[in-house]
């Protein structure tokens, strides 16, 4: 059944505290609107990122019209902390959200989120689907003129499927569903977004669309599952005898994943691929609506995954890690603000940089001075430029924190400030990070240098 919740603006905008002078980019603003697409649990398993099997023609086309970033890194590989961070412009520790249970509203105070800043600058703001972690206390109601959420129809809940862990992990199931795209929440999100784009708002808009898939449970119309025969979905091969360096390197669910058969691994991949292609089809509807209304040329489109995701690397099938596969995610920008089209950028940046970059590109007034990110607008204008020399992320294992710093060659991790172990990976020679070098004497100096870098104030 369709659940549509409309919140008309009933709350006044937050009073802006101290603010920093707005830095202008060299290139004058040319985009009028923003289409901000956040995809839940999306990793770089996309055609435009070189995947040989997954069909994502619409996202691939978007990348051909803009810049594809290879080195975009979330600050925490879990939905709630990541979204609370990049939408507030603060690191997860600073905003105080380190799990999916902590409500944003309890911590936000008078701080101004990214969509709220756009609204205060005269933009019409709409939220569709999952932008903040969830509705209510996890959302910033002051940020939006309208908020909508949907759920699957009864037909969309039927079909063939199964739980791949015999019910041990409730979320770990797939369903090749009955009905059409619009019998799923994401299809309804896309339909509402198209209606909004075609409505002809006089104000510039900030339209945020949060697609749920490929997040578990892996549910999509059957036609998308049919794209991927099981025999084509080859799981990754791990180095013989590999084990995680520490018990806390991976969460406890690894015990369940270690029991996966080849069939279950292939079913998991097929399900993730199907949900990715389903989501891609919804993205295509939004791009088509912009084209048909003549707004494609004046809308900056930003599409990215809220964090990375493992598909069998380290025999892990989820997020919640501090490895490359957990922290790296796809990030694409297309529009007139992008200096070159159809290019790739190797500039590294963190998700806390998204907020100041968009504020900079659109020359928004009263950008908060407390933001912890840095604008990479110059890279958007010229994707050949470099940006950060290193990026950082954290993850929690109960009360214990893992901290990571990564530069062009190394990824270094400390658990509980090194008291519970260290991990060091050479990303040039070991890109999937199976060979921990931290305790080898010949890398003592590298560990020392990265330890200093890890705690260096920015």
PyMOL commands that set and color helices and strands:
alter all, ss='L'
color gray80, all
select helices_A, chain A and resi 47-49+57-64+79-88+92-95+105-108+114-120+136-138+141-143+155-157+181-183+185-197+222-225+230-232+247-249+254-257+262-292+296-298+313-315+324-327+353-361+377-381+441-454
alter helices_A, ss='H'
color red, helices_A
select strands_A, chain A and resi 33-39+66-73+124-129+146-148+159-163+173-177+205-211+218-221+299-305+328-334+343-350+391-397+400-406+410-415+422-426
alter strands_A, ss='S'
color yellow, strands_A
deselect
rebuild
show_as cartoon
